[in-house]
Amino acid sequence: MLRSDVPVLSRAAGRPALPSGPMDFTEAWLRNRRLSEHTRDAYRRDVAGWLAWCGGRELDPLRASFLDVNAYARELEATLGPRTGRPLTPATVARKLSALSSWYEFLVKLRAIDGNPVSGADRPRLDRDHSATVGLTPEEVDALLAAAEAETGPAAARNRAAIALLADLGLRVGELVSLDLNDLGAERGHRSVRFVGKGGRPRRRALTPGTAYAVDAYLAARAAAEGVDVERLTGPLLATATGARLDRHSVFRLVRRLAQVAGIPAAAKLSPHSLRHAFATTARAEGVPLEDVQDAMGHADPRTTRRYDRDRHNLDRDPAYVIWAARARRRG
């Protein structure tokens, strides 16, 4: 029995059809998955891009083959990004095809099609040991936090809280801006925050004393501006002057502006994700086990966490030194 929010399939002429249009199935597919709103929007754009490509060639998406998907992928690889002016990266193309594959798998489960055409397509090869994100050294993160601390003005306290959450927790920008006030809490003596991570997985993280202080100072200032007690504040954790949710583009601009103030050379190329990379690198350099960093970052695959660790090839961390030191201790 199909769920009521899934469009009904027509089996006229012995083959299922999409009487209401493919985008209706897209919405049913998205409702069927635990995803953040940002991820839903990205997947929706990915599928819409494929459907537009099919429409321009009068190709029925239900009859597309892996050859059609290959042609689409090669065209994507030659497409210039609107912001960078450079061809889309293999990771971007792979992500678009991954979303498309999931969409088709949903149609297979509903028996709208016999097979997934993306499964046989030639997807871009990804270097799991490489990331295009510009990283930050611990000293540069300190300088960024200092620049935020030195700011004045009505948005200064909010900006300090945002940068502290990015630096100390290594949150994704989508996770940061999706936080609501009721996501804050306390568990076994820890100040904490709960949110939905990538893949729709519920997550919880501890707030460091410094981050908790920055968040409390911001909420106190916000409550005073609204003329209410902190406990009566509602809505998004990070809000604009009008009470709207702070968006990811504002956070991008904030990181780059503060980096420029801090004198960081790569300021124009930084992003909130740079702080996420710095979190992983510093945690590993300070001896935090890989599995703990992986859990903190919400990675399903430890290889992803290793890619974030910019210092992983540093010979100072070669385990040969640990083995040698242990042997030396045994010999007394």
Secondary structure, 3 states (H helix, E strand, C coil): CCCCCCCCCECHHHCCECCCCHHHHHHHHHHCCCCCHHHHHHHHHHHHHHHHHHHHCCCCHHHCCHHHHHHHHHHHHCCECCCCCCECCHHHHHHHHHHHHHHHHHHHHCCCCCCCHHHHCCCCCCCCCCCCCCCCCHHHHHHHHHHHHHCCCCCHHHHHHHHHHHHHHCCCHHHHHCCEHHHEEEECCEEEEEEECHHHCEEEEECCHHHHHHHHHHHHHHHHHHCCCHHHCCCECCECCCCCECCHHHHHHHHHHHHHHCCCCCHHHCCHHHHHHHHHHHHHHCCCCHHHHHHHHCCCCHHHHHHHCCCCCCHHHCHHHHHHHHHHHHHC
